[in-house]
Amino acid sequence: ESVEQLSDRVAGQDFLITLNLAAREILGSCDSVGVRNFNRDSRALFELMKEQSEKSLNIHRVYSAKVTTPGAEKIVDDPLDLWRCSVLPCLVRWRNIAGSVTERWLFKMTNTTDMWRLADCEMNWERGFSLTKEQEEARFKIHIDDILFVKTRLDKKALTRIKVAKEAIRAAKAEEAQAAKLLAEASGNADEEHEAKVDEEEDEEDEEEEEE
């Protein structure tokens, strides 16, 4: 469809462009860089539409566009969803022993219910693009009842971790499928051997009866 035809049909409208990506149950949506790039490209498209329509029809039209991504930063309401914080940096706000409110970007440590560590993300970097040794060793014990607020954030490092995890899951599934296939083949061979043995025994019995 030509830009002129499209501009005639949607003249003067506001547009809300929503990005929905795969694996949303884990990721929520794309990262902030993706949103900015898509927002830039979308605005360039609307400017082109506006320019084309004004040149061809000599009519001034207003186009407005907003790009949103549901879940690039996602609030975690259900405690059962705190597992997300083991792969995504989470802004955790909790009440400490002294009763004051503390806020940090953290990772939830696996196989524990209340241990957290500093997330390897830009909000915690003191120098360069990684945590210091002291930051890596820091631990926070936070009881679930003391947590006031949790929000996940998707960044490039999180995407890399998720990619590695998904590849490991695919590899594990492939190994399971191969093992199941080998087991089925072995079971099939065993059944065939058993049937052959039964047939052989029956043949021997028939021969003995004939001799008698």
N, C-alpha and C positions, 0 to 999 in steps of 0.2 A: 504494500500500500504506500502511495506517495506521501511525502511530508505535507503537501497541500491538502490532500484528502483527509489525512489524520488531523491536521490543524483545524479544518472546517468542522469536524465532528466534535472536537474536544475544546473548542475555543473558550477561553475564559475560565477554565476549570482549575481546581486545585488537585494536586496529585499526591497520594501517599504511597510510597514505594517500600514494600516490606520484603526483606531478604529472609528466605527460609532455606536452610541448608540441611544436608543429610546428617544423620546421627545427632539429631537435635536433643534426644534424651540425655546425651552426654555433653555436647558442646553448648546447647542453648541456641547459638547462632554463630555468625562469623565474628572475627575480631575487629577492633576499632580501625585498623588500617584498611581492611576490606570495605568497611562502611564509608570511610572518607573517600576512597578511590571510586566507589560506586556512586557516591553522592556527586563527585566531580564530573564523572562521565554522564550522569543523568542530567545534570544542569547544562552541560555542553549540548546535549541533545535538544533540550527545550529551547535553548538560545537559538539553535539552528532552525527549529520549527518556527519560532517567533520571527526570525529574520526572513525565512522563506515566505511565510504568510504575509508579512508586511510588504515585501517586495512585489508579490504577485497580486495581492488584493488591496494594497494601500490602506490596510486597516491595522490599527494598533491594538494588539492583544496582550493580555497579561497572563503569564504562566507562573505558577508557584509549585515548587516541588520540595518534599521533605523525605529524607531517607531514614528509616528506622530499622533496627534489628532487635527483635524480641529475644532477650536472654544473653546478649554479649556481656552484660553485667546482670546476673540473675540473683534475686533475693531467695535465700533458702528458708522456707517456712517450716518444712517437715523435718524433724530430727533424723528420720530415716534417710533423708537425702544428703546428709553430711558426708557420705562417701565421696561425693563430688570433690570435696576439699582435699582428697588424697591425690588428685590429678590436676586440679585447678587452684590457682591462688585464691584465697578467700580473705575478705576483710571481716575479721571477727571482733565483735565488741562484747566484752564480758565484765562481770563484777568480780573483782579480785577479793582476796581474803580480808583486806583492809576495808572493803566496802566501796571503794572507788571504782570508776569505770575505766577500763583499759581497752585500747584498740590497736590491733596489729594485723598485717597481712601474713597469713599463716597457711601451712599445710597440715592436714590431719595425718598423724602417723598411723600406718596400717597395723591391724591386729591389736589395737588399743581402743579404749572408749573415751579417754580423757587427756591423751598426750598429743601435743601439737609442737610444730617447729616453724621457724621463720620460712616463709615462701621465697623461693629464688625468683624474684621479680624486681622490676625497676624501682618499685616503691621502697624496697629494702636495701638496694645497692648503695653502699657508702662510697665505693670507688670502683671504677671499671664496670663490668657487666656481670658480676657475680657476687655472692656473699663472701664475707671474710670468714676465716676459720672459726673465730669466736661466734659469729652469727650462725654458722652451720651447726655448732655444738649446742646452741641455746635451745632449751626445752621449756614448754609452758604446759602446766597441768591445769586444765579447765574442765570443771564438771559441767555436764550438759545442762543442768538446771541453772547454772550461772551465766549461760550464754544469752545475750540480749538481742544480738543481730548478727546475721551472716550473709555475705554477698560474694558470689563467685565472680571471677574475672577471667576472660579468655585472652591470652597473649601468645606470642610466637613460640616461646618455650613450652607452653602448655600444649600447643598444637603438635609440637615435635614429640612430646611425651605420649600424647594420645595416638599419634601415628605409629610409634613404636609398639604401644600396647595392642593396637588393632592388628599389627603384623604378627605379634606373638600369639594372639588369639587365633588368627587364621592358620598359623603354622601348627598350633596345638590341635585345631579341628582337623587339619589335613592328616596329622599323625594318627588321630583317633579313627578317622575314616579308613586309613590304610591298615591299622591294626584290626578293625572290624572286618575288613575285607579278607585279610589273612586268616582270621579266626573262622569266618564263614567258609572259606576254601578248605581249611583244615577239617572243619566239621563235616563238610560235604564229602571229602575224601574218606573220612572215618566211616561215614554212613555207607559209602560205596563198598568199602572193604568189609564192613559188617554184613551187608547184603550178599556180597560174593561168598563170604564164609558160610552163611546160612544156606545159600544155594548149593555150595559144595557138600555140606553135611547132608542135605536132603538127597542129593544125587548118590552119596555113599550109602544112605539108608535104603534107597530104591534098589541099588545094586545088590545089597545084602539080602533083601527080600526076594529078588529074582533068583539068587543062588540057592536059597532055601526051597 
